[in-house]
Amino acid sequence: MSTDRGSWWRDGAVIEFLQQFDDPTFYLIMRLFSFLGDEPFYLFALPVLFWCWDKRKAWPLAIVLGLEFYLNFVLKEAFHSPRPLGTALVEAEGFGFPSGHAQNGVVLWGYLAWATRSNFGLAGMVVFLVGLSRLYLGVHFPSDVVGGWALGFLWLIICLYVMNELKRRQFAMPTVPGIALVFLLSFWLMGIYLNEMSIKIGAAVSGFVAGVMVERSYVGFDSGGAWLIQGKKVLLGIAGVLLIKEGLGFFFPDTVPLHYLRYGSVGLWIGLGAPWMFVRLKLGKVESVVGKNRQ
């Protein structure tokens, strides 16, 4: 087993120690917690939180996480930190520092604990195990994971402060200018780093936020419901996500504008298309006041 040598902070000593636990069950557990930081998990979890949990708390989370994904990518490109050599048990692309799984995990689970004012211990345990899984799987050094935790916590604190300030000042953005501002921001971010990751993030978040703004004014679906109703919403909604993502990917050539349109359509479906369908199919109630955000 070959690793980059230096202090334990940047060598493979911790990885070698963890990989001594060569047990199939332990490996599967680590793969499970590592999956909690993968793109497919977020593509499933964020829509479900918006459709079935609390849309008023879920859509700010999507913005916070989307910008945090971009921040992590920019930091990786800036540091150009290599991953461990010869220890990986799974495939991992890009640079090592900071760990995206660790950073994203702090933001997601920390936000959910803050929003519900509960389960802080459980959230902390999940965040720890997600980071530990990346060490066990040999794709990050300890410094990558700890750095990801620290940066994720800092980003979460900043975002929660900004959100509280906006709420305190009763800030509200009119629908049309808000949509325009969101797309301009996404184009600006892509202008800084134009690649597949920035296109995915910019398009998906912009499409989602634009959809949410229209949904709030003209659809107004209630994300509550019985378990059976929620299950139907998840099945239909995720089927739509996969159909749009994979279907457009199959038919569209791999060009920047069409790649943007593909992920923007996914975001628009999550924020507007699926809620509209839920209301039409009577899988979601309409809020008592629809159009109160219309300006």
N, C-alpha and C positions, 0 to 999 in steps of 0.2 A: 504494500500500500504506500503510495507516494503522496506526500503533502508538501505544501509550502512551509518552510521552517522559519521560526523566529520565536517570539514569546508565545505562550499558550493562547494568548488573545488572538493571534493571527496564524497559529500553526494548527496542525490536525490532531493535537492531543485529545481535545474534548470529543472530536468526531470519532477517533479511534476507540476511546473509552465507551462511548454510547453504542457503537457498532459491535461491541463485544456481546451485547444482548441480542444474539442472532437467533431470535425466536419468531416463527411465522406469525403468531398472534400479535406480538409487539410490533412487528413490521407493519401488519395491517392497521393497527391502531395509529401508528405514525403516519401511514399513508392517508388515513381518514382525516386526521387533523391537518395534514398538509393540503388536502383537497379543500378545506375551508378557506384557503387563500387563493385558490385557482379561479381563473376567469369563468368557467362554467358555473361554479358555485354562486358567484356574484350575479351572473346573468339569470340565475334562478331566484336567489334570495331577495334581491332588491325589488323586483316586480311583485313577488309574493307579499313583502312587507307593505308595499303601496296598495295592493288590491285587497288584502285581507286583514291587515293590522290597524294602522292609523295613517291615512294618507297625508294628514297635515304634519306628522312627524317624519314620515318616510321620505317625502320628496326633498326636504332640506338635506337629509342624509345622503341622498343620491348626488346632490351637488357637492357636498363636503367630500364624499368619497371620490367622485370624479376628478375634482381638482387635486386631491391627494394622490390618486394614481398618476396624474401628470407630474406632480412634484417629485414622486419617487423615481419616475423615469428620468427626469431632468437631473436629479442628484446622481443617479447611476451613471449617466453619461458624463457628468462633471468629474466624478471621482475615478472612473475607469478602474475600479478595484476588481482584481481577478477572483474567481471562485476557487475553492480547494481543488487540487489536482488528484485524480485517481481515487476519489472516495465516493463519487456520486452513485446513488442507487436508483435515481430517477433522472430524467432529462431536465435540464434547466438552461434557459437562454439568457443572454445578456450578462451584465456585470453583477458583482456581488453586493456591494455596499451602496445604500442600506437595503436590508432584506425587505422586499415588497410584502411578503406574507406577514412578517412581523409588524410592519408599519400599518398596513391595511387592517390587520386584525385589531390593533389597539383602537383605531378609529371606529370600525364597525361595532365591535362588542362594547367598547367604552361608551359610544353614543347610545346604544340600546339600553345600557344600564342607567345612563343619565336620564334618558327619556322616560323610562319606567320607574325611576327612583328605586330600583330594586336589583337584586342579583349581581351586585358588584363583585362578590367573591367568585361566583360562577363565571362572570365575564373575565375576571383576572386569570382564572384557571385555564379557560379556553385560549386566551391570548398567550399564556406561557406555553401551553402544549403545542400550539401552532408553531411558535418559535423553536421549541425543542425538536419538533418533527423535522424542521429544515436542517438542524444540526445532525440529527440521526441519519437523515437521508444523504448527508454529505455534500450538500450544495451551498452551504454557507459557513463562514467562520463565526465564532462567538461574537466578534466585534460587529459583524453584519447584522446579526439578530438584535443585539443590545442597542445598536445605533438605530435600527428600525423601530424598536419599541420607544426609544426616547423621542425620535422625530415624530412618530405617530401621536404620542401623548402631547407634544408641544403643539402640533397642528390641531388636534382636537380641542385643546384649551383655547386656542386663538379663535377657532370657528364658533365655539359655544359662546365666547365673549361677544363676538360680532353679532351672533343671532340674538342674544339677550338685549344688546343695545338697539338693534333694529326693532325688536318687539317693544321695548320700552318707549322708543320714539314713535311707535305706531307707523313705521315706514310701510308704504304700499306702492308697488310699481304697476301702472296701467298695463293692460295686456299687450297691446301692439308695440309700444316702446320697449316693454320688457322682453318680448320675443326678439326684437331687433337687436337689443343689447346683448342678449345671450349668444346669438349667432355671430355678432361682431367679435365677442370675446373668444369664441371658439376659433374663428379664423385667425385672430391675433396669436393665440397659443400655437396653432399649427404653423404659423409663419415663423415662429421661433425654432421649432423642431418639427419638420414635416417628415413623418414616417408613419408606418402602419399603426403604431401605438397612439400617437397624437391624433390621428384621424379617427380611430375607434372612440377614444375618449371624447374628443370635441364633438363628433357627430352624435353619439349616443346621448350624451348629457344635454346637448342643445335640443335635439328632437324630443327628449323626455320633458324638459322644462317647458318648451313651447306647447307640448301637448297638455301638460298639467295646467298651464295658464288658461288655455281654451276650455279645458274640462271644468275648471273651477267656475267659469262664467256661464257655460252653456250646457253642461251635463250634470255636474254636482252629485256624483254617485256617492253612496255611503259605503265605506269599506267594511262595515260590520256584516254579520250574518251567521247562521247556524253552520255547524261543521260540514254538513252535506253540501250546502250552498258554496261554502268556501272551497271545498274540494273540487267542485265543478268549475269554479272560477279559475283555480290554479291550472287544471287540466286544459281548459280552453285557452287561457291566456298564454301559457307556456308553449302550447301547440302553435299559437300564432307567432310567438317569438322565433321558434325554430323554423317555421315555414318561411318567414320573412328573411331571417338571417341566412339560412342554407339555400333557400330558393333563389333569392336575389344573387347570392354568391355563385350559384351554378350558372345563371343566365348572364350576369354582368361580367364584362371583362375587368381585369384587375387594374383599373385606372383610379387616380385620386378622386375625381368628382363622383364616380359611381360607387367607389368604396365609401365615401362620405354619405352618399344617398342611402346606401344599404344600412349602415349603422344608425343614421338619422331616422330611417323608417322604423327600425327596431325600437328606438327611444320613443318615437311618436306613437307607436302601437301601445307601448307600456303605459304612457301617460294619458292617452286620449282614446285610441282605437278600442282597446280591451274594455276600459270602463264604459264606453258608449255601448259596446256589445252586451256587457253585463246588464245594463239598465234595460236595453231592448229585450233581452231574454228573461227579464225579471229575476236575475241573479244578484242584483244590487239595488237597493232602495235609492230613491232620489232624496237628497237633503231637503229639509223644510224650506230653505231659502236658496233658490238657484238664481244666479246672476248677481249676487250681492258684491261679487268682485269685478263685475263688469264696469268698465270705465271708458 
